[in-house]
Amino acid sequence: MTPVTTFTGRSVALFGLGGSGLATALALKAGGARVLACDDNPDSMARATAQGIATADLRDADWSDFAALVLAPGVPLTHPVPHWTVERAQAAGVPIIGDIELFCRERARIAPGAPFVAITGTNGKSTTTALIAHLLAQAGRDVQMGGNIGTAILSLAPPAQDRVHVIELSSFQIDLTPSLAPSVGVLLNVTPDHLDRHGTLDLYAAIKARLVAGSDLAVVGIDDAPSRAIADALTGPVVRVHVGDVAPEGGLAAHDGAVFGSDGARLADLTGIGTLRGAHNWQNAAVAIAVVRALGLGPEAIAAGLRSFPGLPHRMEEVGRRGRVLFVNDSKATNADSTDKALTAFHDIHWILGGKAKAGGIEPLAPLFDRVAHAYLIGAATDAFAATLEGRVPYTRCGTLDVATRAAAEAASRSPAPEPVVLLSPACASYDQFRSFEDRGDQFRALVKASA
């Protein structure tokens, strides 16, 4: 835990008692703050009370007594309308912040300059965060990883000069962190997302830009227009990363399964690393290399760390082989944009897809249909996806994941291709048949293992 001492002896309102909210309340209490917490869920309130956190309906509180409102990132700050606690805080002149801001203030107080890597982007931030942390840990560094990727930031060990915090940040978290100033700030990409919470793409991009604008060193992927504009507007040091043949001046390029410097030197070979397949993962690797080089890692340590990277569950996760057939769990691909990355990474694909469809369906994937040997449809999107595939890709209506996995495995085993792939990359939300994308991926993994 990182006790928050910057509010010692003062009263703090807190709304949102999920995982990070409860961790924040405990960290504030450990640092000597008087915390009054609230949540719409009575069970969450009860769990907090059981751990010694004072709870109450903040509608009845005296807001003039609070030094800050600490808001969970899932609670609307501006769009579609501000949460009622936001309106109460603004009316009382109470600052509204999040748990990342508490960490930043604590870092500034107890360990200014302690290594702090912050990563954001619409896509790829979890893999990049995990890869950076892995490279540093394999090189013997004291690494604390968390934030949006899993462990709440205030549940991690406190900042220290010889300890590196590697933290994934969502746009919601950045929006609640006015003093964000990491040692290294990473922006991978900006594409339309969460516009219901930010209003417009320009506002969303402006929030992402704050992370790199406040960093000592910025590492920015420049393969989309908003990110290029953000990189060009920065006044401090910036390393640009491009997926393509030519590296930007002073930056890095990723192509053909390798990472290159602007002088043309090959910095890393990614061929044969199954957890870093595809151009999107080449970008993730190039960004990670830029970060860890800035933190002092040499070529041998980087190469060894890349080779041993285990990847993340449900993100192009290799879950088994049966002879020549490779089974890949990409259950995290809940829309066409995410599935695009997996289809690009493989050939002779036996594609399991379907669930609760997103807007646009799978039509954007049509340029990649020639990579698909056969499609196996499950869930509520079956009819819509069958209509899109008709006459373009052979398909079978399977209904459920177990039927689809069995049919795909049998067909792939008869393929003459050198490495047929059974790919679960649904391009859909999971909620029609599963609790979550994790549940969907776990069930696929279990089916593959049971059939081995």
Salt bridges, closest charged atoms under 4 A:
ASP57 OD1 - ARG59 NH1 3.45
GLU101 OE2 - ARG105 NE 2.72
ASP142 OD2 - ARG163 NE 3.00
ASP175 OD1 - ARG210 NH1 3.54
ASP193 OD2 - HIS194 NE2 3.35
ASP223 OD1 - HIS242 ND1 2.56
ASP232 OD1 - ARG240 NH2 3.22
ASP245 OD1 - HIS255 ND1 3.80
ASP256 OD2 - HIS255 ND1 3.19
GLU317 OE1 - ARG445 NH2 3.03
GLU318 OE2 - ARG277 NE 3.12
ASP337 OD2 - LYS341 NZ 3.53
ASP348 OD2 - HIS350 NE2 3.74
GLU363 OE2 - ARG392 NH2 2.97
ASP383 OD1 - ARG397 NH1 2.54
GLU419 OE1 - ARG277 NH2 3.59
GLU419 OE2 - ARG321 NH2 2.71
ASP439 OD1 - ARG435 NH2 3.58
ASP442 OD1 - HIS314 NE2 3.52
ASP442 OD1 - ARG445 NH1 2.84
